[in-house]
Amino acid sequence: PLSAFRAMNKAALKVYQAVRKKGTQKDLVNDMQTREELYEFLNYHSYEKKLDELFSRGKSS
């Protein structure tokens, strides 16, 4: 939904403004997902494993 997109944009704007003003995102880290939380949500490790399998097959042919 557009509501989620608007919420994400507001959050991103907050981060960009903080980085521009302070030169760092450290004051916002507690509001952010950890990298591991993001990867878990996206099922990233499974995706990366599948890519590794596909690319390793291409090298052996």
C-alpha positions, 0 to 999 in steps of 0.5 A: 500500500501507498501508506507503507511507501510513505512511511518508508520515505519519511523514515529514510528522510529522517536518516538522510537529514541526520547524516547530513546534519551530524555526519553520522547515523549513530543517533538513529541506530536504535530505530533501525533493524540490524543487518541480521534482522533484515536478512532474516526478514528477506530470507537473504541467506537462502537467496544467497545460497541459491545464487552460489549454487547457480553460479557454481553450476555455471563454472563446471559446464 
